[in-house]
Amino acid sequence: MPFFRHRALVLLFAGLTLGFVLAEAQQTHAQMRKELVTYVTRGEAGQFLLKRSGRTIPTIVNEGRFPDVIDGEPYAKYVLYGEKIGLWEKDPLTERLHPHKIINRAEFLKMVAVIFELQLDMRYEYEDVNQYDWVAPYAGVAASYGLFYDPRDAKRLRSELPVTHEEASDALYAIFAKNPILRPVQRILIRKVLYDDTDNRRAQGEEPDRDVLHSFVTVTSRTQVLESLKSSKTAEISTSESIQAQVINAVNNERRKAGLQPLLPNKQLQSSAVKHAKDMATRDYFGHYTPEGKSFVDRIKESGYTDVDPITCGCKQVFTPEAGQDIRGETGQNYAIYSRDVCSCQPKFALGENLAKGQLTVEEVVRDWMNSEAHRVNILQPMFTEVGVGIFRNMWVQNFGMFQVVSQ
């Protein structure tokens, strides 16, 4: 976390996903970026460890077997070879290898044990690892080589924690130091190169250094994955619109199973969803509330979705009702139902929002939403009639709505 020279006010609210920080700082953006902690992905770890193992890695072509592994990407042959030697298995539901998934300590220990053929089932005294845990055969590797050691918490391995790039480098160096036969000529550091998003343009590394293994942030690969998974694409429809349509189709399939009417796409809801996805990615937060405190209800209203048609109601257009005019009828964790009196009409509307972060495919994000009670309620909410989808980088946003005007 950046160290701010001046005061910082941190407001944390318990809820679905809400957090924002108000602070004054004089550090430059470049200074803040240097202090960011980055975590190792499966593809990065495989490439890093296999390169230092001395193994001859054959050229393996995916040829569409695993839809999230893109032939030609730097990590591809290492991820495919890792699957071949048992470092990981494909997802049985999606047939994917998840090269961009952040790995935890347990996964990293298995990788170093398999790649460097380290002894398994060595003695350990971790209180949070029992003999029946799948990580148990590899826990002794951490104990023997002093990997992930924290003197403040020496009795626990904390195998579920993600592995940082610095920890991966230190772990490999510790193994080489204790096992001289595996020692490389020089120490090698794995480091992620952070860069500002440039849409689909390739990231450029820093100045070459033979002691540094560079890796790229996975925005570009994620876009390629999404493009490779779309069912169809014509000259008239963009990749983004195609994926948005796939999300809506997948959601409507779930509604049909529940005997509900399908949702219709709505441009205003889509505009609100896209803006929020971009805002979260650009300003690095994740939640139903913006750093300024705007809720999904505020944002959807700003899109014009709840504006009253003056022709229908015979009155002046109303963009923002006065305080107290909205009558909240029902409120859920991430949805709300309102009504209000405007001139001779009584508009009634229901609004909701689902968020997700990090999923690579439409199938994954819809499955995760359906496995979450609060998000499932929105997808299967009978009152909703319309939906808009926004996707930007690794952010997914669904805005749900229903708007009716009843003449009085």
C-alpha positions as CSV (number, residue, x, y, z in Angstrom):
1,M,0.0,0.0,0.0
2,P,1.3,3.5,-0.8
3,F,2.5,5.5,2.2
4,F,0.8,8.8,2.2
5,R,2.6,11.8,3.7
6,H,-0.6,13.5,4.8
7,R,-3.8,12.4,6.5
8,A,-5.9,9.7,5.1
9,L,-9.5,8.9,5.8
10,V,-10.6,5.4,5.2
11,L,-14.2,4.5,5.2
12,L,-15.1,0.8,5.2
13,F,-18.7,-0.4,5.0
14,A,-19.8,-4.0,5.5
15,G,-21.9,-5.1,2.5
16,L,-21.8,-6.9,-0.7
17,T,-18.7,-5.3,-2.2
18,L,-18.2,-1.7,-1.0
19,G,-15.0,0.1,-0.2
20,F,-13.5,3.4,-0.9
21,V,-10.7,5.6,0.3
22,L,-10.5,9.3,0.5
23,A,-6.9,10.5,0.8
24,E,-4.6,13.4,0.1
25,A,-1.3,12.4,-1.4
26,Q,1.7,14.1,-3.0
27,Q,3.3,11.0,-4.5
28,T,3.3,10.7,-8.2
29,H,1.6,7.9,-10.1
30,A,4.9,6.4,-11.0
31,Q,6.0,6.3,-7.4
32,M,2.8,4.6,-6.4
33,R,3.1,2.0,-9.1
34,K,6.5,0.9,-7.9
35,E,5.1,-0.1,-4.5
36,L,2.2,-2.2,-5.9
37,V,2.2,-5.9,-4.9
38,T,1.6,-8.2,-7.8
39,Y,0.7,-11.9,-7.8
40,V,1.9,-14.8,-9.9
41,T,-0.4,-16.4,-12.4
42,R,-0.4,-20.0,-13.4
43,G,1.1,-19.3,-16.7
44,E,3.8,-17.1,-15.3
45,A,4.8,-19.6,-12.6
46,G,5.0,-22.4,-15.1
47,Q,7.2,-20.4,-17.5
48,F,9.4,-19.2,-14.6
49,L,10.0,-22.6,-13.0
50,L,10.3,-24.7,-16.1
51,K,12.8,-22.3,-17.7
52,R,15.0,-22.6,-14.6
53,S,14.6,-26.4,-14.3
54,G,16.9,-27.3,-17.2
55,R,14.2,-29.3,-18.8
56,T,13.8,-29.3,-22.6
57,I,10.3,-28.0,-23.2
58,P,8.9,-29.4,-26.5
59,T,6.9,-27.2,-28.8
60,I,3.3,-28.1,-28.1
61,V,0.4,-26.7,-30.1
62,N,-3.0,-26.3,-28.4
63,E,-5.1,-26.4,-31.6
64,G,-8.3,-25.5,-29.7
65,R,-8.2,-28.2,-27.0
66,F,-8.2,-25.6,-24.2
67,P,-10.1,-22.5,-25.3
68,D,-8.3,-20.2,-22.9
69,V,-4.8,-21.0,-24.1
70,I,-3.8,-19.0,-27.1
71,D,-1.2,-20.5,-29.4
72,G,1.7,-18.0,-29.9
73,E,1.4,-16.5,-26.4
74,P,4.7,-16.7,-24.4
75,Y,3.2,-18.8,-21.7
76,A,1.3,-21.2,-24.0
77,K,3.8,-24.1,-24.3
78,Y,4.6,-24.0,-20.6
79,V,1.0,-24.2,-19.6
80,L,0.4,-27.1,-22.0
81,Y,3.5,-28.9,-20.9
82,G,2.5,-28.3,-17.2
83,E,-0.8,-30.1,-17.9
84,K,1.1,-32.9,-19.6
85,I,3.3,-33.6,-16.5
86,G,0.5,-33.2,-14.0
87,L,1.1,-29.7,-12.6
88,W,-2.6,-28.9,-13.1
89,E,-5.7,-30.4,-14.7
90,K,-8.3,-28.9,-17.0
91,D,-11.5,-27.6,-15.5
92,P,-13.9,-30.5,-16.0
93,L,-16.8,-28.1,-16.6
94,T,-15.2,-25.6,-19.1
95,E,-12.2,-27.6,-20.5
96,R,-10.0,-24.6,-19.5
97,L,-6.5,-24.5,-18.0
98,H,-6.8,-21.0,-16.5
99,P,-3.3,-19.7,-17.4
100,H,-4.2,-16.3,-16.0
101,K,-5.5,-17.6,-12.6
102,I,-3.5,-16.4,-9.6
103,I,-1.9,-19.3,-7.8
104,N,-1.7,-19.9,-4.1
105,R,1.0,-21.3,-1.9
106,A,-0.3,-24.8,-2.1
107,E,-0.2,-24.8,-5.9
108,F,3.2,-23.3,-6.0
109,L,4.6,-25.9,-3.7
110,K,3.2,-28.7,-5.8
111,M,4.8,-27.1,-8.9
112,V,8.3,-26.8,-7.5
113,A,8.1,-30.3,-6.0
114,V,7.1,-31.8,-9.4
115,I,9.3,-29.8,-11.6
116,F,12.5,-30.2,-9.5
117,E,11.6,-33.7,-8.3
118,L,11.8,-32.8,-4.6
119,Q,11.2,-35.3,-1.9
120,L,7.6,-35.5,-0.7
121,D,6.0,-36.2,2.7
122,M,8.8,-34.6,4.6
123,R,8.2,-33.6,8.2
124,Y,6.4,-30.4,9.0
125,E,4.8,-28.8,12.1
126,Y,2.2,-26.5,10.6
127,E,-0.9,-26.3,12.7
128,D,-3.2,-25.5,9.7
129,V,-2.2,-28.5,7.6
130,N,-3.5,-32.0,8.5
131,Q,-2.4,-35.3,7.0
132,Y,-5.6,-35.5,4.9
133,D,-5.2,-32.1,3.1
134,W,-4.1,-32.4,-0.5
135,V,-1.3,-30.0,0.2
136,A,0.1,-32.3,3.0
137,P,2.7,-34.1,0.8
138,Y,4.1,-30.8,-0.3
139,A,4.0,-29.0,3.1
140,G,7.3,-30.5,4.1
141,V,8.9,-28.8,1.1
142,A,8.0,-25.4,2.6
143,A,9.2,-26.5,6.0
144,S,12.5,-28.0,4.8
145,Y,13.5,-25.1,2.5
146,G,12.0,-22.3,4.7
147,L,9.6,-21.2,2.0
148,F,6.9,-18.6,2.9
149,Y,8.3,-18.4,6.4
150,D,6.9,-15.6,8.6
151,P,8.4,-15.4,12.1
152,R,5.2,-13.7,13.3
153,D,3.1,-16.8,12.3
154,A,5.7,-19.6,12.2
155,K,3.2,-22.3,13.0
156,R,1.0,-21.8,10.0
157,L,1.7,-22.4,6.3
158,R,-1.4,-20.3,5.1
159,S,-1.5,-22.4,2.0
160,E,-4.5,-20.5,0.6
161,L,-2.6,-17.2,0.3
162,P,-1.7,-16.0,-3.2
163,V,2.0,-15.9,-4.1
164,T,3.6,-12.6,-4.9
165,H,6.3,-12.3,-7.6
166,E,8.9,-11.5,-4.9
167,E,7.9,-14.6,-2.9
168,A,8.2,-16.8,-6.0
169,S,11.7,-15.5,-6.6
170,D,12.7,-15.9,-3.0
171,A,11.3,-19.4,-2.8
172,L,13.2,-20.6,-5.9
173,Y,16.4,-19.0,-4.7
174,A,16.0,-20.7,-1.3
175,I,15.7,-24.1,-3.1
176,F,18.8,-23.4,-5.2
177,A,20.7,-22.3,-2.1
178,K,20.0,-25.6,-0.2
179,N,20.2,-27.8,-3.3
180,P,23.5,-26.8,-4.9
181,I,23.0,-29.2,-7.8
182,L,20.1,-27.1,-8.9
183,R,21.9,-23.8,-8.4
184,P,21.8,-21.5,-11.5
185,V,24.6,-19.3,-12.6
186,Q,22.9,-16.2,-11.2
187,R,19.9,-15.4,-9.2
188,I,16.8,-14.7,-11.3
189,L,13.9,-12.5,-10.2
190,I,10.4,-12.8,-11.6
191,R,8.6,-9.5,-11.8
192,K,5.4,-8.3,-13.4
193,V,5.6,-5.3,-15.6
194,L,2.8,-2.9,-14.8
195,Y,1.6,-0.6,-17.5
196,D,-1.4,1.7,-18.3
197,D,-4.1,-0.1,-20.3
198,T,-3.8,0.5,-24.1
199,D,-6.8,-1.5,-25.2
200,N,-5.5,-4.2,-27.5
201,R,-1.9,-3.0,-28.0
202,R,0.9,-5.2,-26.8
203,A,2.6,-4.2,-23.6
204,Q,6.3,-3.3,-23.8
205,G,8.7,-4.5,-21.2
206,E,11.2,-2.5,-19.3
207,E,14.9,-2.4,-20.3
208,P,16.2,-5.9,-20.9
209,D,18.0,-7.6,-18.0
210,R,19.2,-11.2,-18.1
211,D,18.6,-11.5,-14.4
212,V,14.9,-10.5,-14.7
213,L,12.1,-12.6,-16.1
214,H,9.6,-10.2,-17.5
215,S,5.9,-11.0,-17.6
216,F,3.0,-9.1,-19.1
217,V,-0.3,-8.1,-17.5
218,T,-3.0,-10.3,-18.9
219,V,-5.3,-7.7,-20.3
220,T,-4.4,-8.5,-23.9
221,S,-4.6,-12.3,-23.5
222,R,-8.0,-11.9,-21.7
223,T,-9.3,-10.0,-24.7
224,Q,-8.0,-12.7,-27.0
225,V,-9.7,-15.4,-24.9
226,L,-13.0,-13.6,-25.0
227,E,-12.7,-13.2,-28.8
228,S,-11.8,-16.8,-29.3
229,L,-14.9,-18.0,-27.3
230,K,-17.6,-15.9,-29.0
231,S,-20.0,-18.1,-31.0
232,S,-20.3,-15.8,-34.0
233,K,-19.1,-12.5,-35.3
234,T,-20.2,-10.5,-38.3
235,A,-19.0,-7.3,-39.8
236,E,-22.0,-5.5,-38.3
237,I,-21.5,-6.5,-34.7
238,S,-18.4,-5.8,-32.5
239,T,-16.7,-8.3,-30.2
240,S,-18.0,-6.4,-27.2
241,E,-21.6,-6.4,-28.4
242,S,-21.3,-10.1,-29.3
243,I,-20.1,-11.0,-25.7
244,Q,-22.9,-8.8,-24.2
245,A,-25.4,-10.7,-26.3
246,Q,-24.0,-14.0,-25.1
247,V,-24.4,-12.9,-21.5
248,I,-28.0,-11.9,-22.0
249,N,-28.7,-15.2,-23.8
250,A,-27.1,-17.2,-21.0
251,V,-29.1,-15.3,-18.3
252,N,-32.3,-15.8,-20.3
253,N,-31.6,-19.5,-20.5
254,E,-31.5,-19.6,-16.7
255,R,-34.8,-17.6,-16.5
256,R,-36.5,-20.0,-18.9
257,K,-35.5,-22.9,-16.7
258,A,-37.3,-21.1,-13.9
259,G,-40.4,-20.5,-16.0
260,L,-39.7,-16.7,-16.3
261,Q,-40.0,-14.4,-19.2
262,P,-36.7,-13.5,-20.9
263,L,-35.1,-10.1,-20.4
264,L,-34.9,-7.6,-23.3
265,P,-31.7,-5.6,-24.0
266,N,-31.9,-1.9,-23.1
267,K,-29.5,0.7,-24.4
268,Q,-29.7,2.9,-21.3
269,L,-29.1,0.1,-18.9
270,Q,-26.2,-1.0,-21.1
271,S,-24.7,2.5,-21.1
272,S,-24.9,2.6,-17.3
273,A,-23.3,-0.9,-17.0
274,V,-20.5,-0.1,-19.5
275,K,-19.7,3.2,-17.7
276,H,-19.5,1.5,-14.3
277,A,-17.3,-1.3,-15.6
278,K,-14.8,1.2,-17.1
279,D,-14.9,3.4,-14.0
280,M,-14.1,0.5,-11.7
281,A,-11.2,-0.7,-13.9
282,T,-9.8,2.7,-14.5
283,R,-10.0,3.9,-10.8
284,D,-9.1,0.4,-9.4
285,Y,-12.1,-0.3,-7.1
286,F,-14.9,-2.9,-7.1
287,G,-18.3,-2.3,-5.7
288,H,-21.9,-1.1,-6.2
289,Y,-20.9,2.3,-4.9
290,T,-18.5,4.7,-6.6
291,P,-15.8,6.4,-4.5
292,E,-18.1,9.4,-4.5
293,G,-20.9,7.3,-2.9
294,K,-23.2,6.9,-6.0
295,S,-25.2,3.7,-5.9
296,F,-26.3,1.6,-8.8
297,V,-29.7,3.3,-8.4
298,D,-28.1,6.7,-8.8
299,R,-26.1,5.6,-11.8
300,I,-29.0,4.0,-13.6
301,K,-31.2,7.0,-13.0
302,E,-28.4,9.2,-14.5
303,S,-28.6,7.1,-17.7
304,G,-32.2,8.4,-18.2
305,Y,-33.7,5.0,-17.7
306,T,-36.3,6.3,-15.1
307,D,-37.1,9.5,-16.9
308,V,-40.8,10.2,-17.4
309,D,-42.0,10.7,-20.9
310,P,-43.8,14.1,-21.0
311,I,-45.9,13.2,-23.9
312,T,-47.3,10.2,-22.1
313,C,-47.9,12.1,-18.8
314,G,-48.8,15.4,-20.3
315,C,-46.3,17.3,-18.1
316,K,-42.8,18.8,-18.1
317,Q,-40.0,16.3,-18.4
318,V,-38.7,15.2,-15.0
319,F,-35.0,14.1,-15.0
320,T,-34.4,14.0,-11.3
321,P,-37.2,13.8,-8.8
322,E,-37.1,15.9,-5.7
323,A,-36.0,14.4,-2.4
324,G,-38.8,12.3,-0.9
325,Q,-40.7,11.7,-4.2
326,D,-39.4,8.2,-4.6
327,I,-41.3,5.7,-2.5
328,R,-39.2,2.6,-2.0
329,G,-41.4,-0.5,-1.9
330,E,-38.9,-3.2,-1.5
331,T,-35.1,-3.4,-1.1
332,G,-32.8,-6.4,-1.5
333,Q,-29.0,-6.7,-1.2
334,N,-28.4,-5.4,-4.7
335,Y,-31.8,-4.4,-6.1
336,A,-34.6,-1.9,-5.2
337,I,-38.2,-1.3,-6.3
338,Y,-39.6,2.2,-6.4
339,S,-42.7,4.2,-7.4
340,R,-43.3,7.9,-7.5
341,D,-46.0,10.4,-8.4
342,V,-45.2,12.7,-11.4
343,C,-47.9,15.0,-12.8
344,S,-50.8,12.7,-13.9
345,C,-48.6,9.6,-14.0
346,Q,-47.3,7.2,-11.4
347,P,-44.0,5.6,-12.7
348,K,-43.0,2.4,-11.1
349,F,-39.5,0.9,-11.6
350,A,-37.3,-1.8,-10.2
351,L,-33.5,-1.7,-10.5
352,G,-30.7,-4.2,-9.8
353,E,-27.1,-4.8,-10.4
354,N,-24.7,-7.8,-10.6
355,L,-20.9,-7.4,-10.6
356,A,-18.1,-9.8,-11.2
357,K,-14.4,-9.5,-11.6
358,G,-11.7,-11.8,-13.1
359,Q,-13.8,-14.3,-15.0
360,L,-12.6,-15.1,-18.5
361,T,-15.7,-16.4,-20.2
362,V,-19.4,-15.9,-20.3
363,E,-20.0,-19.4,-19.0
364,E,-17.8,-18.7,-16.0
365,V,-19.3,-15.4,-15.0
366,V,-22.9,-16.6,-15.3
367,R,-22.1,-19.8,-13.4
368,D,-20.5,-17.7,-10.6
369,W,-23.5,-15.4,-10.5
370,M,-25.9,-18.3,-10.3
371,N,-23.9,-19.9,-7.5
372,S,-24.3,-16.7,-5.4
373,E,-27.6,-16.3,-3.7
374,A,-27.8,-12.5,-4.0
375,H,-26.8,-12.5,-7.7
376,R,-29.1,-15.4,-8.5
377,V,-32.0,-13.4,-7.0
378,N,-31.4,-10.6,-9.5
379,I,-31.1,-13.0,-12.5
380,L,-34.4,-14.8,-11.5
381,Q,-36.2,-11.6,-10.3
382,P,-39.7,-11.9,-11.9
383,M,-40.2,-8.1,-11.8
384,F,-37.2,-7.3,-14.1
385,T,-38.0,-7.0,-17.8
386,E,-34.8,-5.5,-19.2
387,V,-31.1,-5.8,-18.9
388,G,-27.9,-4.1,-20.0
389,V,-24.4,-5.6,-19.9
390,G,-21.0,-3.8,-19.5
391,I,-17.6,-5.5,-19.9
392,F,-14.3,-3.7,-19.6
393,R,-10.9,-5.4,-18.9
394,N,-11.7,-8.0,-16.2
395,M,-14.9,-6.2,-15.0
396,W,-18.4,-7.5,-15.7
397,V,-21.5,-5.5,-14.9
398,Q,-25.2,-6.4,-15.3
399,N,-27.8,-3.6,-14.8
400,F,-31.4,-4.9,-14.5
401,G,-34.5,-2.8,-14.8
402,M,-38.3,-2.5,-15.1
403,F,-40.1,0.7,-15.8
404,Q,-43.8,1.3,-16.1
405,V,-45.9,4.4,-16.2
406,V,-49.5,4.2,-15.0
407,S,-51.8,7.1,-15.7
408,Q,-53.7,8.3,-12.7
